[in-house]
């Protein structure tokens, strides 16, 4: 097994577990209802860790449709028991993915229940059935505080945090006074197409919500927990270059020109030199080229043929583009198209873009929500959380809710090495995050639902 966790990070995780938020230490800052929530999280922590192990040991790679449904079969009765009305939305015929688990908890209180809350998460991982990384284990030398396994923090740890927080609210007797919707997608790591259909349930839920919380991985840097207010959008692109083939002795000449690989190289190097700007990244993930090339159906590899003395006729590259705003993404796409159009002699090329994950901007409403969360941190005796640079995150589902709600990203478990063999979770973060989230959700139900977050929690 490959462990990606740095030895420093392991040492820090084992020596710097979060300060206990026991009722005796912090009771003077918590209402009796909130004290009950803290007690519930502590009392249920052992069960939460058992549930995490159970979920991680189910392979639910995006294309492992049976596995995604198996995770749904664990999550759905848990939500039913909390009083949610749940339904499974199959996506197999429409997008060739497993589907979404949707849950709704209407408010039973007359006169309103504060802010309407949407909880967002996903049940799939990047580790398919053929991955060698399949098992939940405790990492040696961490005093039992670090576990490894596929999706252990991205985001099965987040699913456990979500359930633990909701159970705490119910145990405190206040869940009936909350309007909460949940959408757990089965394809966040490899989205089905078209996106309008694949994210239909999430968008519909967002239109009837005020606040969105996304239970993806939390971020801790040098021992500091960060609040995440924004996510960059993501677009994938493909360049297909062509050239005249023939004997290599004729390359660069007027008859045969430069060949497909030089044309592709020109384009990619122009991207490197001409596109850089703040908040933008553009990565090349795969290149094929030769006399012929053919990408495999899953777009994860392919085949190329050629010889040292033959000018290549075909070349292909795929990659992604991540931008802070949709405007930035559209503007950079036009610059990429202009670069591709400047062909070397006797060559051709075209670029195509796939459907995009939109961006989630860092709005003042999101900042007000972080100020509210930092109020929770003060009550729990935890440090204030500064705003995270969006360059530290990728794209995510909450961007589809962003046009309709204020939101926070990464309120799930904290760990390291997501998307790579050896992915880890800091087990102490399950309880810490569940307490934060339970109190935040409860307090959202207690505010004036008709006022904007910036009115309720203005900047000082």
Helices and strands as residue ranges (DSSP letters): H 7-15, H 23-26, G 27-29, H 32-43, H 45-56, H 65-81, E 85-90, H 92-95, E 99-105, E 117-122, E 137-138, E 146-148, H 156-171, G 175-177, E 180-185, H 195-198, H 200-207, E 211-214, E 219-221, E 224-227, E 233-243, G 248-250, H 259-274, E 281-290, E 292-295, E 302-305, E 314-323, H 326-340, E 347-353, H 364-380, E 386-387, G 390-392, H 398-401, E 406-408, E 415-416, E 424-426, H 428-446, H 453-456
